[in-house]
Amino acid sequence: MKIDLNGILNSKRLAISRALSFVENTDELDMTLTDALFNHLGQAYRIGVTGPPGSGKSTLVDHIIEYWRGRHKRVAIISVDPTSPFTGGAILGDRVRMGRHYSDQGVFIRSMATRGSQGGLSMRAQDAADIFDAAGFDLIIYETVGVGQVELDVVDAADTTLVVLVPDSGDDIQAMKAGLMEIADLFIINKADLKGANLAFAQIQSMLEMRHPEVGEWTPRVVKTSAIQGEGILDLAEVIDAHRDFLQDNGIIRQNFKARILSRIRAQIEENILDQFWTMEKLETLENAFTSDDIKLILPGKIVENLLKR
């Protein structure tokens, strides 16, 4: 498929849609599109929204869209969904959620499949964000699959990471792994009209107070919202703005951009090396190594050594 670069740069929706379809469906292992768009990247502000299923992430994103559109900013949303076992595509469609914004020309919503990415955020989703960045969108939101604590790679793709929790997960909050605590720039206690919201708020605050941030480091905030009722949205928006100002004032947004490119280069190299390594001969060698009925006769270390020598 030929990519219409001028169409992307001029924010033509058809050109953007075709480019998104290309990066989602292609198995080509190169960064040609990234190189073509590179001089137009680094302008968009990227937010990652994660948290357990049912925490109300989509409704919150809907309100964030409304807030930024009220400021005349263009918003792109990448909903990273589970991969269908039948088609390999996203199970949830981009028109199902946040439907009231679908006809808004200043909003572009796209669902993408995780394609087996363990962190819940595929490299193709980051390619899609680059397309939106080059097309002049001011805000890019990753709404991730919501599988919880393995979803840590969202921090590499976003400038600001929001972790959405609900009051009735109080016990889970107590047992939350350090990893999820460490990636959040902002914790959102959603459905704060439910019993237990104050307890959940206090638990997270207490956990944050046990951390010892370095001088000049951002201290994560905790905000209570009720997305379904539209409450606490302005407080949320103000903290997001405060974090963005912090990043800009300290030159961190630019550092994030460089770190993302470095990460993409490494990931691309790893993907290419793996693709080149697993030849048919090596796959057959691996398969033949397991022909013995006695599993104890298999020496995994020797198998690895033999494969690396070939």
C-alpha positions as protocol buffer text, in pm:
chain_id: "A"
residue {
  index: 1
  type: MET
  ca { x: 0 y: 0 z: 0 }
}
residue {
  index: 2
  type: LYS
  ca { x: 127 y: 345 z: -90 }
}
residue {
  index: 3
  type: ILE
  ca { x: 120 y: 589 z: 202 }
}
residue {
  index: 4
  type: ASP
  ca { x: -7 y: 941 z: 124 }
}
residue {
  index: 5
  type: LEU
  ca { x: 244 y: 1141 z: 329 }
}
residue {
  index: 6
  type: ASN
  ca { x: 114 y: 1478 z: 213 }
}
residue {
  index: 7
  type: GLY
  ca { x: -236 y: 1369 z: 304 }
}
residue {
  index: 8
  type: ILE
  ca { x: -122 y: 1278 z: 655 }
}
residue {
  index: 9
  type: LEU
  ca { x: 65 y: 1606 z: 700 }
}
residue {
  index: 10
  type: ASN
  ca { x: -243 y: 1794 z: 581 }
}
residue {
  index: 11
  type: SER
  ca { x: -456 y: 1590 z: 823 }
}
residue {
  index: 12
  type: LYS
  ca { x: -675 y: 1427 z: 558 }
}
residue {
  index: 13
  type: ARG
  ca { x: -883 y: 1168 z: 737 }
}
residue {
  index: 14
  type: LEU
  ca { x: -877 y: 918 z: 451 }
}
residue {
  index: 15
  type: ALA
  ca { x: -497 y: 933 z: 430 }
}
residue {
  index: 16
  type: ILE
  ca { x: -472 y: 891 z: 808 }
}
residue {
  index: 17
  type: SER
  ca { x: -713 y: 596 z: 808 }
}
residue {
  index: 18
  type: ARG
  ca { x: -523 y: 418 z: 530 }
}
residue {
  index: 19
  type: ALA
  ca { x: -190 y: 474 z: 704 }
}
residue {
  index: 20
  type: LEU
  ca { x: -332 y: 339 z: 1031 }
}
residue {
  index: 21
  type: SER
  ca { x: -463 y: 29 z: 854 }
}
residue {
  index: 22
  type: PHE
  ca { x: -122 y: -20 z: 695 }
}
residue {
  index: 23
  type: VAL
  ca { x: 76 y: -8 z: 1020 }
}
residue {
  index: 24
  type: GLU
  ca { x: -178 y: -230 z: 1198 }
}
residue {
  index: 25
  type: ASN
  ca { x: -184 y: -500 z: 933 }
}
residue {
  index: 26
  type: THR
  ca { x: 167 y: -500 z: 793 }
}
residue {
  index: 27
  type: ASP
  ca { x: 431 y: -750 z: 893 }
}
residue {
  index: 28
  type: GLU
  ca { x: 707 y: -553 z: 727 }
}
residue {
  index: 29
  type: LEU
  ca { x: 999 y: -506 z: 964 }
}
residue {
  index: 30
  type: ASP
  ca { x: 1122 y: -157 z: 883 }
}
residue {
  index: 31
  type: MET
  ca { x: 1081 y: 201 z: 1002 }
}
residue {
  index: 32
  type: THR
  ca { x: 1027 y: 363 z: 664 }
}
residue {
  index: 33
  type: LEU
  ca { x: 711 y: 541 z: 775 }
}
residue {
  index: 34
  type: THR
  ca { x: 876 y: 662 z: 1096 }
}
residue {
  index: 35
  type: ASP
  ca { x: 1165 y: 805 z: 895 }
}
residue {
  index: 36
  type: ALA
  ca { x: 927 y: 975 z: 652 }
}
residue {
  index: 37
  type: LEU
  ca { x: 734 y: 1142 z: 935 }
}
residue {
  index: 38
  type: PHE
  ca { x: 1025 y: 1199 z: 1172 }
}
residue {
  index: 39
  type: ASN
  ca { x: 1076 y: 1571 z: 1113 }
}
residue {
  index: 40
  type: HIS
  ca { x: 709 y: 1628 z: 1196 }
}
residue {
  index: 41
  type: LEU
  ca { x: 705 y: 1438 z: 1525 }
}
residue {
  index: 42
  type: GLY
  ca { x: 740 y: 1553 z: 1884 }
}
residue {
  index: 43
  type: GLN
  ca { x: 461 y: 1811 z: 1897 }
}
residue {
  index: 44
  type: ALA
  ca { x: 172 y: 1610 z: 2041 }
}
residue {
  index: 45
  type: TYR
  ca { x: 119 y: 1554 z: 2412 }
}
residue {
  index: 46
  type: ARG
  ca { x: 68 y: 1183 z: 2486 }
}
residue {
  index: 47
  type: ILE
  ca { x: -140 y: 1046 z: 2773 }
}
residue {
  index: 48
  type: GLY
  ca { x: -169 y: 682 z: 2875 }
}
residue {
  index: 49
  type: VAL
  ca { x: -480 y: 566 z: 3059 }
}
residue {
  index: 50
  type: THR
  ca { x: -468 y: 226 z: 3225 }
}
residue {
  index: 51
  type: GLY
  ca { x: -633 y: 35 z: 3508 }
}
residue {
  index: 52
  type: PRO
  ca { x: -842 y: -276 z: 3576 }
}
residue {
  index: 53
  type: PRO
  ca { x: -1142 y: -368 z: 3357 }
}
residue {
  index: 54
  type: GLY
  ca { x: -1463 y: -196 z: 3462 }
}
residue {
  index: 55
  type: SER
  ca { x: -1290 y: 100 z: 3625 }
}
residue {
  index: 56
  type: GLY
  ca { x: -1452 y: 345 z: 3384 }
}
residue {
  index: 57
  type: LYS
  ca { x: -1150 y: 432 z: 3169 }
}
residue {
  index: 58
  type: SER
  ca { x: -1352 y: 490 z: 2851 }
}
residue {
  index: 59
  type: THR
  ca { x: -1599 y: 723 z: 3023 }
}
residue {
  index: 60
  type: LEU
  ca { x: -1312 y: 921 z: 3173 }
}
residue {
  index: 61
  type: VAL
  ca { x: -1144 y: 946 z: 2833 }
}
residue {
  index: 62
  type: ASP
  ca { x: -1473 y: 1069 z: 2693 }
}
residue {
  index: 63
  type: HIS
  ca { x: -1467 y: 1358 z: 2943 }
}
residue {
  index: 64
  type: ILE
  ca { x: -1100 y: 1433 z: 2875 }
}
residue {
  index: 65
  type: ILE
  ca { x: -1185 y: 1462 z: 2505 }
}
residue {
  index: 66
  type: GLU
  ca { x: -1468 y: 1703 z: 2588 }
}
residue {
  index: 67
  type: TYR
  ca { x: -1238 y: 1916 z: 2804 }
}
residue {
  index: 68
  type: TRP
  ca { x: -966 y: 1947 z: 2540 }
}
residue {
  index: 69
  type: ARG
  ca { x: -1211 y: 2007 z: 2258 }
}
residue {
  index: 70
  type: GLY
  ca { x: -1350 y: 2292 z: 2467 }
}
residue {
  index: 71
  type: ARG
  ca { x: -1002 y: 2441 z: 2445 }
}
residue {
  index: 72
  type: HIS
  ca { x: -1009 y: 2399 z: 2065 }
}
residue {
  index: 73
  type: LYS
  ca { x: -747 y: 2123 z: 2068 }
}
residue {
  index: 74
  type: ARG
  ca { x: -752 y: 1826 z: 1833 }
}
residue {
  index: 75
  type: VAL
  ca { x: -759 y: 1489 z: 2005 }
}
residue {
  index: 76
  type: ALA
  ca { x: -669 y: 1138 z: 1883 }
}
residue {
  index: 77
  type: ILE
  ca { x: -757 y: 827 z: 2082 }
}
residue {
  index: 78
  type: ILE
  ca { x: -594 y: 487 z: 2039 }
}
residue {
  index: 79
  type: SER
  ca { x: -799 y: 224 z: 2221 }
}
residue {
  index: 80
  type: VAL
  ca { x: -568 y: -74 z: 2255 }
}
residue {
  index: 81
  type: ASP
  ca { x: -800 y: -374 z: 2275 }
}
residue {
  index: 82
  type: PRO
  ca { x: -755 y: -750 z: 2315 }
}
residue {
  index: 83
  type: THR
  ca { x: -671 y: -933 z: 1994 }
}
residue {
  index: 84
  type: SER
  ca { x: -946 y: -1144 z: 1840 }
}
residue {
  index: 85
  type: PRO
  ca { x: -838 y: -1511 z: 1826 }
}
residue {
  index: 86
  type: PHE
  ca { x: -1023 y: -1542 z: 1492 }
}
residue {
  index: 87
  type: THR
  ca { x: -932 y: -1230 z: 1294 }
}
residue {
  index: 88
  type: GLY
  ca { x: -624 y: -1102 z: 1478 }
}
residue {
  index: 89
  type: GLY
  ca { x: -793 y: -762 z: 1499 }
}
residue {
  index: 90
  type: ALA
  ca { x: -932 y: -559 z: 1788 }
}
residue {
  index: 91
  type: ILE
  ca { x: -1233 y: -718 z: 1957 }
}
residue {
  index: 92
  type: LEU
  ca { x: -1391 y: -388 z: 2055 }
}
residue {
  index: 93
  type: GLY
  ca { x: -1475 y: -148 z: 1771 }
}
residue {
  index: 94
  type: ASP
  ca { x: -1379 y: 219 z: 1767 }
}
residue {
  index: 95
  type: ARG
  ca { x: -1742 y: 329 z: 1730 }
}
residue {
  index: 96
  type: VAL
  ca { x: -1867 y: 145 z: 2037 }
}
residue {
  index: 97
  type: ARG
  ca { x: -1713 y: 375 z: 2295 }
}
residue {
  index: 98
  type: MET
  ca { x: -1700 y: 756 z: 2306 }
}
residue {
  index: 99
  type: GLY
  ca { x: -1959 y: 755 z: 2028 }
}
residue {
  index: 100
  type: ARG
  ca { x: -2072 y: 1114 z: 2075 }
}
residue {
  index: 101
  type: HIS
  ca { x: -1735 y: 1237 z: 1949 }
}
residue {
  index: 102
  type: TYR
  ca { x: -1720 y: 1018 z: 1642 }
}
residue {
  index: 103
  type: SER
  ca { x: -1860 y: 1280 z: 1402 }
}
residue {
  index: 104
  type: ASP
  ca { x: -1636 y: 1555 z: 1543 }
}
residue {
  index: 105
  type: GLN
  ca { x: -1371 y: 1634 z: 1282 }
}
residue {
  index: 106
  type: GLY
  ca { x: -1137 y: 1742 z: 1560 }
}
residue {
  index: 107
  type: VAL
  ca { x: -1146 y: 1394 z: 1713 }
}
residue {
  index: 108
  type: PHE
  ca { x: -1011 y: 1070 z: 1568 }
}
residue {
  index: 109
  type: ILE
  ca { x: -1085 y: 742 z: 1750 }
}
residue {
  index: 110
  type: ARG
  ca { x: -913 y: 420 z: 1653 }
}
residue {
  index: 111
  type: SER
  ca { x: -920 y: 73 z: 1807 }
}
residue {
  index: 112
  type: MET
  ca { x: -610 y: -140 z: 1767 }
}
residue {
  index: 113
  type: ALA
  ca { x: -531 y: -494 z: 1872 }
}
residue {
  index: 114
  type: THR
  ca { x: -260 y: -573 z: 2125 }
}
residue {
  index: 115
  type: ARG
  ca { x: -125 y: -841 z: 1887 }
}
residue {
  index: 116
  type: GLY
  ca { x: 13 y: -1033 z: 2181 }
}
residue {
  index: 117
  type: SER
  ca { x: 213 y: -746 z: 2328 }
}
residue {
  index: 118
  type: GLN
  ca { x: 274 y: -847 z: 2690 }
}
residue {
  index: 119
  type: GLY
  ca { x: 274 y: -489 z: 2805 }
}
residue {
  index: 120
  type: GLY
  ca { x: -67 y: -432 z: 2654 }
}
residue {
  index: 121
  type: LEU
  ca { x: 64 y: -168 z: 2414 }
}
residue {
  index: 122
  type: SER
  ca { x: 184 y: -293 z: 2077 }
}
residue {
  index: 123
  type: MET
  ca { x: 458 y: -129 z: 1872 }
}
residue {
  index: 124
  type: ARG
  ca { x: 195 y: -75 z: 1602 }
}
residue {
  index: 125
  type: ALA
  ca { x: -3 y: 144 z: 1843 }
}
residue {
  index: 126
  type: GLN
  ca { x: 304 y: 363 z: 1881 }
}
residue {
  index: 127
  type: ASP
  ca { x: 335 y: 380 z: 1503 }
}
residue {
  index: 128
  type: ALA
  ca { x: -27 y: 497 z: 1496 }
}
residue {
  index: 129
  type: ALA
  ca { x: 52 y: 769 z: 1750 }
}
residue {
  index: 130
  type: ASP
  ca { x: 331 y: 896 z: 1525 }
}
residue {
  index: 131
  type: ILE
  ca { x: 83 y: 927 z: 1239 }
}
residue {
  index: 132
  type: PHE
  ca { x: -150 y: 1134 z: 1458 }
}
residue {
  index: 133
  type: ASP
  ca { x: 143 y: 1344 z: 1578 }
}
residue {
  index: 134
  type: ALA
  ca { x: 253 y: 1421 z: 1222 }
}
residue {
  index: 135
  type: ALA
  ca { x: -108 y: 1498 z: 1128 }
}
residue {
  index: 136
  type: GLY
  ca { x: -114 y: 1781 z: 1381 }
}
residue {
  index: 137
  type: PHE
  ca { x: -321 y: 1638 z: 1665 }
}
residue {
  index: 138
  type: ASP
  ca { x: -251 y: 1819 z: 1991 }
}
residue {
  index: 139
  type: LEU
  ca { x: -334 y: 1534 z: 2230 }
}
residue {
  index: 140
  type: ILE
  ca { x: -294 y: 1159 z: 2180 }
}
residue {
  index: 141
  type: ILE
  ca { x: -458 y: 929 z: 2434 }
}
residue {
  index: 142
  type: TYR
  ca { x: -369 y: 562 z: 2470 }
}
residue {
  index: 143
  type: GLU
  ca { x: -652 y: 380 z: 2643 }
}
residue {
  index: 144
  type: THR
  ca { x: -496 y: 45 z: 2718 }
}
residue {
  index: 145
  type: VAL
  ca { x: -647 y: -298 z: 2747 }
}
residue {
  index: 146
  type: GLY
  ca { x: -680 y: -288 z: 3123 }
}
residue {
  index: 147
  type: VAL
  ca { x: -502 y: -608 z: 3216 }
}
residue {
  index: 148
  type: GLY
  ca { x: -347 y: -450 z: 3523 }
}
residue {
  index: 149
  type: GLN
  ca { x: 7 y: -486 z: 3642 }
}
residue {
  index: 150
  type: VAL
  ca { x: 170 y: -624 z: 3325 }
}
residue {
  index: 151
  type: GLU
  ca { x: 74 y: -308 z: 3142 }
}
residue {
  index: 152
  type: LEU
  ca { x: 389 y: -125 z: 3243 }
}
residue {
  index: 153
  type: ASP
  ca { x: 518 y: -35 z: 2897 }
}
residue {
  index: 154
  type: VAL
  ca { x: 256 y: 240 z: 2867 }
}
residue {
  index: 155
  type: VAL
  ca { x: 499 y: 464 z: 3053 }
}
residue {
  index: 156
  type: ASP
  ca { x: 744 y: 438 z: 2761 }
}
residue {
  index: 157
  type: ALA
  ca { x: 483 y: 557 z: 2515 }
}
residue {
  index: 158
  type: ALA
  ca { x: 316 y: 836 z: 2714 }
}
residue {
  index: 159
  type: ASP
  ca { x: 425 y: 1165 z: 2867 }
}
residue {
  index: 160
  type: THR
  ca { x: 162 y: 1139 z: 3141 }
}
residue {
  index: 161
  type: THR
  ca { x: 30 y: 808 z: 3276 }
}
residue {
  index: 162
  type: LEU
  ca { x: -308 y: 786 z: 3449 }
}
residue {
  index: 163
  type: VAL
  ca { x: -398 y: 479 z: 3656 }
}
residue {
  index: 164
  type: VAL
  ca { x: -773 y: 445 z: 3709 }
}
residue {
  index: 165
  type: LEU
  ca { x: -900 y: 252 z: 4012 }
}
residue {
  index: 166
  type: VAL
  ca { x: -1239 y: 201 z: 4176 }
}
residue {
  index: 167
  type: PRO
  ca { x: -1334 y: 208 z: 4548 }
}
residue {
  index: 168
  type: ASP
  ca { x: -1446 y: -154 z: 4566 }
}
residue {
  index: 169
  type: SER
  ca { x: -1091 y: -261 z: 4477 }
}
residue {
  index: 170
  type: GLY
  ca { x: -963 y: -146 z: 4816 }
}
residue {
  index: 171
  type: ASP
  ca { x: -812 y: -482 z: 4900 }
}
residue {
  index: 172
  type: ASP
  ca { x: -641 y: -487 z: 4561 }
}
residue {
  index: 173
  type: ILE
  ca { x: -499 y: -142 z: 4625 }
}
residue {
  index: 174
  type: GLN
  ca { x: -335 y: -268 z: 4943 }
}
residue {
  index: 175
  type: ALA
  ca { x: -173 y: -554 z: 4750 }
}
residue {
  index: 176
  type: MET
  ca { x: -86 y: -353 z: 4441 }
}
residue {
  index: 177
  type: LYS
  ca { x: 255 y: -433 z: 4300 }
}
residue {
  index: 178
  type: ALA
  ca { x: 517 y: -163 z: 4314 }
}
residue {
  index: 179
  type: GLY
  ca { x: 542 y: -158 z: 3936 }
}
residue {
  index: 180
  type: LEU
  ca { x: 196 y: -15 z: 3880 }
}
residue {
  index: 181
  type: MET
  ca { x: 248 y: 234 z: 4162 }
}
residue {
  index: 182
  type: GLU
  ca { x: 570 y: 352 z: 4004 }
}
residue {
  index: 183
  type: ILE
  ca { x: 440 y: 419 z: 3655 }
}
residue {
  index: 184
  type: ALA
  ca { x: 152 y: 646 z: 3758 }
}
residue {
  index: 185
  type: ASP
  ca { x: 181 y: 1023 z: 3741 }
}
residue {
  index: 186
  type: LEU
  ca { x: -179 y: 1050 z: 3851 }
}
residue {
  index: 187
  type: PHE
  ca { x: -409 y: 808 z: 4031 }
}
residue {
  index: 188
  type: ILE
  ca { x: -781 y: 842 z: 3970 }
}
residue {
  index: 189
  type: ILE
  ca { x: -1032 y: 699 z: 4215 }
}
residue {
  index: 190
  type: ASN
  ca { x: -1327 y: 672 z: 3979 }
}
residue {
  index: 191
  type: LYS
  ca { x: -1686 y: 597 z: 4081 }
}
residue {
  index: 192
  type: ALA
  ca { x: -1608 y: 806 z: 4388 }
}
residue {
  index: 193
  type: ASP
  ca { x: -1978 y: 822 z: 4474 }
}
residue {
  index: 194
  type: LEU
  ca { x: -1951 y: 457 z: 4583 }
}
residue {
  index: 195
  type: LYS
  ca { x: -1878 y: 344 z: 4937 }
}
residue {
  index: 196
  type: GLY
  ca { x: -1509 y: 309 z: 5007 }
}
residue {
  index: 197
  type: ALA
  ca { x: -1385 y: 599 z: 4793 }
}
residue {
  index: 198
  type: ASN
  ca { x: -1234 y: 784 z: 5088 }
}
residue {
  index: 199
  type: LEU
  ca { x: -1062 y: 466 z: 5210 }
}
residue {
  index: 200
  type: ALA
  ca { x: -914 y: 397 z: 4867 }
}
residue {
  index: 201
  type: PHE
  ca { x: -799 y: 759 z: 4844 }
}
residue {
  index: 202
  type: ALA
  ca { x: -632 y: 737 z: 5187 }
}
residue {
  index: 203
  type: GLN
  ca { x: -465 y: 404 z: 5104 }
}
residue {
  index: 204
  type: ILE
  ca { x: -302 y: 539 z: 4790 }
}
residue {
  index: 205
  type: GLN
  ca { x: -196 y: 861 z: 4961 }
}
residue {
  index: 206
  type: SER
  ca { x: -39 y: 655 z: 5239 }
}
residue {
  index: 207
  type: MET
  ca { x: 151 y: 438 z: 4990 }
}
residue {
  index: 208
  type: LEU
  ca { x: 277 y: 745 z: 4807 }
}
residue {
  index: 209
  type: GLU
  ca { x: 395 y: 906 z: 5129 }
}
residue {
  index: 210
  type: MET
  ca { x: 617 y: 603 z: 5195 }
}
residue {
  index: 211
  type: ARG
  ca { x: 809 y: 680 z: 4878 }
}
residue {
  index: 212
  type: HIS
  ca { x: 1108 y: 913 z: 4890 }
}
residue {
  index: 213
  type: PRO
  ca { x: 1113 y: 1115 z: 4567 }
}
residue {
  index: 214
  type: GLU
  ca { x: 1430 y: 1292 z: 4466 }
}
residue {
  index: 215
  type: VAL
  ca { x: 1448 y: 1669 z: 4475 }
}
residue {
  index: 216
  type: GLY
  ca { x: 1266 y: 1814 z: 4176 }
}
residue {
  index: 217
  type: GLU
  ca { x: 1085 y: 1489 z: 4099 }
}
residue {
  index: 218
  type: TRP
  ca { x: 712 y: 1492 z: 4027 }
}
residue {
  index: 219
  type: THR
  ca { x: 500 y: 1367 z: 4316 }
}
residue {
  index: 220
  type: PRO
  ca { x: 205 y: 1161 z: 4188 }
}
residue {
  index: 221
  type: ARG
  ca { x: -137 y: 1305 z: 4272 }
}
residue {
  index: 222
  type: VAL
  ca { x: -462 y: 1135 z: 4363 }
}
residue {
  index: 223
  type: VAL
  ca { x: -795 y: 1261 z: 4231 }
}
residue {
  index: 224
  type: LYS
  ca { x: -1149 y: 1140 z: 4297 }
}
residue {
  index: 225
  type: THR
  ca { x: -1395 y: 1139 z: 4006 }
}
residue {
  index: 226
  type: SER
  ca { x: -1735 y: 1007 z: 3913 }
}
residue {
  index: 227
  type: ALA
  ca { x: -1708 y: 985 z: 3537 }
}
residue {
  index: 228
  type: ILE
  ca { x: -2063 y: 862 z: 3488 }
}
residue {
  index: 229
  type: GLN
  ca { x: -2190 y: 1176 z: 3665 }
}
residue {
  index: 230
  type: GLY
  ca { x: -1923 y: 1408 z: 3527 }
}
residue {
  index: 231
  type: GLU
  ca { x: -1787 y: 1496 z: 3871 }
}
residue {
  index: 232
  type: GLY
  ca { x: -1424 y: 1575 z: 3945 }
}
residue {
  index: 233
  type: ILE
  ca { x: -1337 y: 1617 z: 3576 }
}
residue {
  index: 234
  type: LEU
  ca { x: -1208 y: 1973 z: 3614 }
}
residue {
  index: 235
  type: ASP
  ca { x: -989 y: 1866 z: 3906 }
}
residue {
  index: 236
  type: LEU
  ca { x: -853 y: 1585 z: 3689 }
}
residue {
  index: 237
  type: ALA
  ca { x: -788 y: 1821 z: 3398 }
}
residue {
  index: 238
  type: GLU
  ca { x: -607 y: 2068 z: 3623 }
}
residue {
  index: 239
  type: VAL
  ca { x: -370 y: 1800 z: 3752 }
}
residue {
  index: 240
  type: ILE
  ca { x: -303 y: 1678 z: 3397 }
}
residue {
  index: 241
  type: ASP
  ca { x: -222 y: 2035 z: 3297 }
}
residue {
  index: 242
  type: ALA
  ca { x: 1 y: 2074 z: 3604 }
}
residue {
  index: 243
  type: HIS
  ca { x: 197 y: 1762 z: 3511 }
}
residue {
  index: 244
  type: ARG
  ca { x: 235 y: 1878 z: 3153 }
}
residue {
  index: 245
  type: ASP
  ca { x: 366 y: 2216 z: 3273 }
}
residue {
  index: 246
  type: PHE
  ca { x: 611 y: 2033 z: 3501 }
}
residue {
  index: 247
  type: LEU
  ca { x: 738 y: 1823 z: 3210 }
}
residue {
  index: 248
  type: GLN
  ca { x: 778 y: 2124 z: 2983 }
}
residue {
  index: 249
  type: ASP
  ca { x: 946 y: 2342 z: 3245 }
}
residue {
  index: 250
  type: ASN
  ca { x: 1202 y: 2070 z: 3317 }
}
residue {
  index: 251
  type: GLY
  ca { x: 1264 y: 1968 z: 2956 }
}
residue {
  index: 252
  type: ILE
  ca { x: 1128 y: 1620 z: 3021 }
}
residue {
  index: 253
  type: ILE
  ca { x: 887 y: 1610 z: 2728 }
}
residue {
  index: 254
  type: ARG
  ca { x: 1180 y: 1637 z: 2489 }
}
residue {
  index: 255
  type: GLN
  ca { x: 1367 y: 1370 z: 2683 }
}
residue {
  index: 256
  type: ASN
  ca { x: 1060 y: 1146 z: 2660 }
}
residue {
  index: 257
  type: PHE
  ca { x: 1054 y: 1190 z: 2284 }
}
residue {
  index: 258
  type: LYS
  ca { x: 1419 y: 1087 z: 2251 }
}
residue {
  index: 259
  type: ALA
  ca { x: 1366 y: 791 z: 2483 }
}
residue {
  index: 260
  type: ARG
  ca { x: 1068 y: 671 z: 2275 }
}
residue {
  index: 261
  type: ILE
  ca { x: 1271 y: 681 z: 1956 }
}
residue {
  index: 262
  type: LEU
  ca { x: 1559 y: 492 z: 2121 }
}
residue {
  index: 263
  type: SER
  ca { x: 1315 y: 230 z: 2251 }
}
residue {
  index: 264
  type: ARG
  ca { x: 1159 y: 192 z: 1906 }
}
residue {
  index: 265
  type: ILE
  ca { x: 1502 y: 143 z: 1745 }
}
residue {
  index: 266
  type: ARG
  ca { x: 1589 y: -128 z: 1997 }
}
residue {
  index: 267
  type: ALA
  ca { x: 1253 y: -300 z: 1954 }
}
residue {
  index: 268
  type: GLN
  ca { x: 1287 y: -291 z: 1576 }
}
residue {
  index: 269
  type: ILE
  ca { x: 1636 y: -440 z: 1590 }
}
residue {
  index: 270
  type: GLU
  ca { x: 1520 y: -717 z: 1826 }
}
residue {
  index: 271
  type: GLU
  ca { x: 1225 y: -795 z: 1600 }
}
residue {
  index: 272
  type: ASN
  ca { x: 1447 y: -813 z: 1293 }
}
residue {
  index: 273
  type: ILE
  ca { x: 1706 y: -1031 z: 1466 }
}
residue {
  index: 274
  type: LEU
  ca { x: 1440 y: -1277 z: 1586 }
}
residue {
  index: 275
  type: ASP
  ca { x: 1287 y: -1293 z: 1241 }
}
residue {
  index: 276
  type: GLN
  ca { x: 1625 y: -1366 z: 1086 }
}
residue {
  index: 277
  type: PHE
  ca { x: 1728 y: -1612 z: 1356 }
}
residue {
  index: 278
  type: TRP
  ca { x: 1434 y: -1853 z: 1336 }
}
residue {
  index: 279
  type: THR
  ca { x: 1504 y: -2019 z: 1002 }
}
residue {
  index: 280
  type: MET
  ca { x: 1325 y: -2338 z: 903 }
}
residue {
  index: 281
  type: GLU
  ca { x: 1644 y: -2533 z: 979 }
}
residue {
  index: 282
  type: LYS
  ca { x: 1657 y: -2401 z: 1337 }
}
residue {
  index: 283
  type: LEU
  ca { x: 1287 y: -2464 z: 1393 }
}
residue {
  index: 284
  type: GLU
  ca { x: 1336 y: -2822 z: 1279 }
}
residue {
  index: 285
  type: THR
  ca { x: 1640 y: -2858 z: 1504 }
}
residue {
  index: 286
  type: LEU
  ca { x: 1438 y: -2742 z: 1800 }
}
residue {
  index: 287
  type: GLU
  ca { x: 1151 y: -2974 z: 1714 }
}
residue {
  index: 288
  type: ASN
  ca { x: 1385 y: -3273 z: 1670 }
}
residue {
  index: 289
  type: ALA
  ca { x: 1545 y: -3207 z: 2008 }
}
residue {
  index: 290
  type: PHE
  ca { x: 1217 y: -3303 z: 2171 }
}
residue {
  index: 291
  type: THR
  ca { x: 1166 y: -3634 z: 1993 }
}
residue {
  index: 292
  type: SER
  ca { x: 1291 y: -3836 z: 2291 }
}
residue {
  index: 293
  type: ASP
  ca { x: 1017 y: -3991 z: 2506 }
}
residue {
  index: 294
  type: ASP
  ca { x: 1231 y: -3934 z: 2814 }
}
residue {
  index: 295
  type: ILE
  ca { x: 1211 y: -3561 z: 2891 }
}
residue {
  index: 296
  type: LYS
  ca { x: 1505 y: -3598 z: 3133 }
}
residue {
  index: 297
  type: LEU
  ca { x: 1738 y: -3672 z: 2843 }
}
residue {
  index: 298
  type: ILE
  ca { x: 1679 y: -3323 z: 2703 }
}
residue {
  index: 299
  type: LEU
  ca { x: 1943 y: -3063 z: 2793 }
}
residue {
  index: 300
  type: PRO
  ca { x: 1794 y: -2714 z: 2731 }
}
residue {
  index: 301
  type: GLY
  ca { x: 2132 y: -2544 z: 2766 }
}
residue {
  index: 302
  type: LYS
  ca { x: 2286 y: -2766 z: 2498 }
}
residue {
  index: 303
  type: ILE
  ca { x: 1992 y: -2703 z: 2268 }
}
residue {
  index: 304
  type: VAL
  ca { x: 2040 y: -2327 z: 2301 }
}
residue {
  index: 305
  type: GLU
  ca { x: 2414 y: -2364 z: 2242 }
}
residue {
  index: 306
  type: ASN
  ca { x: 2358 y: -2567 z: 1926 }
}
residue {
  index: 307
  type: LEU
  ca { x: 2099 y: -2324 z: 1790 }
}
residue {
  index: 308
  type: LEU
  ca { x: 2328 y: -2026 z: 1845 }
}
residue {
  index: 309
  type: LYS
  ca { x: 2611 y: -2199 z: 1659 }
}
residue {
  index: 310
  type: ARG
  ca { x: 2401 y: -2259 z: 1347 }
}
